[in-house]
């Protein structure tokens, strides 16, 4: 209208899944899902956005995301650490030895924190838990990466350089996902959000953006599982009579 100032246009996004469509019965949804490529199923059936030419892990979240539960004390634990100034990510995992299943149960997603600040958050999850870290420290040279590793060692963390073979590491994560031997607690929102965007470009190259938690989880699977240990402070000591005393 002439003489009237333009008003700002608000933009928003609404997602909807098949469950919001009453005309689709369970058989129809199952038939439709069978015709859709795995990496598109979350987007098509649940309205979860996906990007790029293909997801790196073409598997539905329902196959590995699980509700959190109290972890048994005897399950060994470790963490994977990806260090960067704009974003530092840490993923903790515990392993059920009976089934060889790793559970990602906690995360740290820090922005513009130095080694002391990040280490404080990491120690709070258990200063006895060992970790593995990107040896190149997010694009730095190996010498700078070694110094950064030393900075974290000086903060009292028990960490070692991880194997950073990207494609073979992705393959190990994938094999655990499809075999049901990797589960992720549902409150790990940063890892899950990155998972939804973790993709390859039209030339098959990994899109290196918003993947800090993904890298941390990969380090954990590749190099951290063999470092996992239990909390010796919680291990039971020899019995005295009929009573068991915890250390």
C-alpha positions as CSV (number, residue, x, y, z in Angstrom):
1,X,0.0,0.0,0.0
2,X,1.4,3.4,-1.0
3,X,2.8,5.5,1.8
4,X,3.0,2.5,4.2
5,X,6.3,1.4,5.5
6,X,7.4,-2.1,4.6
7,X,7.2,-4.4,7.6
8,X,9.9,-7.1,8.2
9,X,9.0,-10.5,7.1
10,X,9.6,-13.2,9.7
11,X,10.9,-16.6,8.5
12,X,10.4,-19.8,10.2
13,X,10.6,-23.5,9.4
14,X,8.0,-26.1,10.3
15,X,8.8,-29.8,10.0
16,X,6.2,-32.6,9.8
17,X,6.5,-36.4,9.5
18,X,4.3,-39.2,8.3
19,X,2.8,-39.6,11.7
20,X,1.1,-36.3,11.2
21,X,-0.6,-37.6,8.1
22,X,-3.7,-39.6,9.2
23,X,-4.3,-41.0,5.7
24,X,-1.1,-43.0,5.8
25,X,-1.5,-46.4,7.5
26,X,1.4,-48.5,8.8
27,X,1.5,-50.7,5.8
28,X,1.6,-47.7,3.4
29,X,4.4,-46.1,5.4
30,X,6.4,-49.3,5.4
31,X,6.0,-49.7,1.7
32,X,7.0,-46.1,1.0
33,X,10.0,-46.4,3.3
34,X,11.3,-49.5,1.5
35,X,11.5,-47.5,-1.7
36,X,13.5,-44.6,-0.2
37,X,17.3,-44.7,0.0
38,X,18.5,-45.1,3.6
39,X,20.1,-41.7,3.8
40,X,16.8,-40.0,2.8
41,X,14.5,-41.9,5.1
42,X,14.8,-39.6,8.1
43,X,14.1,-36.5,5.9
44,X,11.2,-38.1,4.0
45,X,9.4,-39.8,6.9
46,X,10.2,-37.5,9.8
47,X,10.9,-34.1,8.2
48,X,14.5,-34.1,9.6
49,X,16.6,-32.0,7.2
50,X,19.6,-33.6,5.3
51,X,22.2,-31.9,3.1
52,X,24.5,-32.8,0.3
53,X,24.7,-35.7,-2.1
54,X,24.6,-38.3,0.6
55,X,24.9,-38.9,4.3
56,X,28.2,-40.5,5.5
57,X,26.3,-42.8,7.8
58,X,23.1,-43.7,5.9
59,X,21.2,-45.2,8.9
60,X,18.1,-44.1,10.7
61,X,18.5,-42.6,14.2
62,X,16.0,-45.1,15.6
63,X,18.6,-47.8,15.0
64,X,21.2,-46.4,17.4
65,X,19.8,-43.5,19.5
66,X,18.7,-44.8,22.9
67,X,17.3,-43.5,26.1
68,X,19.9,-42.9,28.8
69,X,20.3,-45.4,31.6
70,X,22.6,-45.8,34.6
71,X,25.9,-47.3,33.4
72,X,27.2,-50.3,35.3
73,X,30.3,-49.4,37.3
74,X,32.3,-52.3,35.8
75,X,31.9,-51.0,32.2
76,X,35.2,-49.4,31.1
77,X,35.2,-45.9,29.8
78,X,37.2,-43.4,27.7
79,X,36.7,-40.3,25.7
80,X,37.6,-38.8,22.3
81,X,38.7,-35.2,22.1
82,X,38.7,-32.8,19.1
83,X,40.4,-29.5,19.9
84,X,39.7,-26.2,18.2
85,X,39.5,-22.6,19.3
86,X,36.0,-22.0,17.8
87,X,34.8,-25.4,19.0
88,X,36.2,-28.1,21.2
89,X,34.2,-31.4,21.4
90,X,34.6,-34.3,23.7
91,X,32.6,-37.5,23.6
92,X,32.6,-40.1,26.4
93,X,31.9,-43.8,25.8
94,X,31.5,-46.9,27.9
95,X,31.7,-50.5,26.7
96,X,29.6,-53.5,27.5
97,X,32.2,-56.2,27.2
98,X,29.6,-59.0,27.0
99,X,28.2,-57.6,23.7
100,X,31.1,-55.4,22.6
101,X,28.7,-52.5,22.4
102,X,30.0,-48.9,22.9
103,X,27.6,-46.4,24.4
104,X,28.3,-42.7,23.8
105,X,26.9,-41.3,27.1
106,X,28.1,-37.8,27.5
107,X,29.5,-34.8,25.6
108,X,31.3,-31.5,26.0
109,X,30.9,-28.8,23.3
110,X,32.9,-25.8,24.3
111,X,33.4,-22.6,22.3
112,X,36.5,-20.4,22.6
113,X,37.8,-22.1,25.7
114,X,41.5,-22.5,26.5
115,X,43.0,-25.8,27.7
116,X,42.4,-25.1,31.3
117,X,38.7,-24.4,30.8
118,X,38.1,-27.4,28.6
119,X,40.1,-29.7,31.0
120,X,38.0,-28.5,33.9
121,X,34.8,-29.8,32.2
122,X,36.5,-33.0,31.1
123,X,37.9,-33.8,34.6
124,X,34.4,-33.2,36.1
125,X,33.1,-36.3,34.3
126,X,35.8,-38.4,36.0
127,X,39.5,-37.5,36.3
128,X,40.3,-41.3,36.1
129,X,38.9,-41.6,32.6
130,X,41.6,-41.8,29.8
131,X,41.2,-40.1,26.5
132,X,42.5,-39.8,22.9
133,X,42.9,-36.7,20.9
134,X,43.5,-35.5,17.3
135,X,47.3,-35.5,16.9
136,X,47.1,-32.6,14.5
137,X,44.9,-30.5,16.8
138,X,42.4,-29.2,14.3
139,X,44.5,-28.3,11.3
140,X,47.6,-27.1,13.2
141,X,51.0,-28.4,12.2
142,X,52.2,-31.6,14.0
143,X,54.6,-29.5,16.1
144,X,51.8,-27.2,17.3
145,X,49.6,-30.2,17.8
146,X,52.2,-31.8,20.0
147,X,52.5,-28.6,22.1
148,X,48.7,-28.4,22.4
149,X,48.7,-32.0,23.5
150,X,51.2,-31.1,26.2
151,X,49.0,-28.2,27.3
152,X,46.3,-30.7,28.1
153,X,48.6,-33.1,29.7
154,X,49.8,-30.3,32.0
155,X,46.1,-29.9,33.1
156,X,46.2,-33.5,34.4
157,X,44.4,-35.3,31.6
158,X,45.4,-38.8,30.7
159,X,45.3,-38.5,26.9
160,X,47.2,-39.9,24.0
161,X,47.2,-39.1,20.3
162,X,44.5,-40.9,18.3
163,X,44.8,-42.6,14.9
164,X,43.5,-39.9,12.5
165,X,43.0,-42.2,9.5
166,X,39.7,-40.6,8.4
167,X,38.2,-43.1,5.9
168,X,39.2,-46.2,7.8
169,X,37.9,-44.6,11.0
170,X,34.6,-43.8,9.4
171,X,34.4,-47.4,8.3
172,X,34.9,-48.7,11.9
173,X,32.1,-46.4,13.2
174,X,29.8,-47.5,10.3
175,X,30.4,-51.2,11.1
176,X,29.5,-50.6,14.7
177,X,26.4,-48.6,13.8
178,X,25.0,-51.2,11.3
179,X,25.8,-54.1,13.6
180,X,24.1,-52.5,16.6
181,X,27.4,-52.2,18.5
182,X,27.3,-48.4,18.8
183,X,24.6,-46.7,20.7
184,X,24.2,-43.0,21.4
185,X,22.2,-41.6,24.4
186,X,19.4,-39.3,23.2
187,X,20.6,-36.3,25.2
188,X,23.8,-36.0,23.2
189,X,22.2,-33.2,21.1
190,X,25.4,-31.8,19.6
191,X,26.6,-35.2,18.3
192,X,23.2,-36.0,16.9
193,X,22.8,-32.6,15.2
194,X,26.2,-33.0,13.6
195,X,25.3,-36.6,12.5
196,X,22.3,-35.2,10.6
197,X,24.5,-32.9,8.6
198,X,27.6,-35.2,8.3
199,X,27.8,-35.7,4.5
200,X,29.9,-35.8,1.4
201,X,29.8,-33.2,-1.4
202,X,29.0,-34.0,-5.0
203,X,32.6,-35.2,-5.5
204,X,32.4,-37.7,-2.6
205,X,34.6,-35.6,-0.3
206,X,33.7,-35.2,3.4
207,X,32.3,-31.7,4.1
208,X,34.6,-30.5,6.8
209,X,32.1,-28.2,8.6
210,X,30.3,-28.7,11.9
211,X,31.9,-32.1,12.5
212,X,33.8,-31.6,15.8
213,X,31.7,-34.1,17.8
214,X,31.8,-36.5,14.9
215,X,35.6,-36.4,14.8
216,X,35.7,-36.8,18.6
217,X,33.5,-39.9,18.4
218,X,35.5,-41.4,15.6
219,X,38.8,-41.0,17.6
220,X,37.1,-42.7,20.5
221,X,36.0,-45.7,18.4
222,X,39.3,-46.0,16.5
223,X,41.8,-45.5,19.4
224,X,39.9,-45.0,22.6
225,X,38.2,-48.4,23.0
226,X,41.5,-50.1,23.7
227,X,42.3,-47.4,26.3
228,X,39.0,-47.8,28.2
229,X,39.3,-48.7,31.9
230,X,37.1,-48.9,34.9
231,X,37.3,-46.7,38.0
232,X,39.7,-48.5,40.3
233,X,38.5,-46.4,43.2
234,X,35.1,-48.1,42.9
235,X,36.5,-51.6,42.6
236,X,35.6,-53.9,45.5
237,X,38.3,-54.9,47.9
238,X,38.7,-58.3,49.5
239,X,35.8,-59.3,51.7
240,X,35.9,-59.2,55.5
241,X,33.6,-61.9,56.8
242,X,30.4,-61.6,54.9
243,X,30.7,-57.9,54.1
244,X,32.2,-56.3,51.0
245,X,34.0,-53.0,51.4
246,X,34.4,-50.6,48.5
247,X,37.6,-48.8,48.1
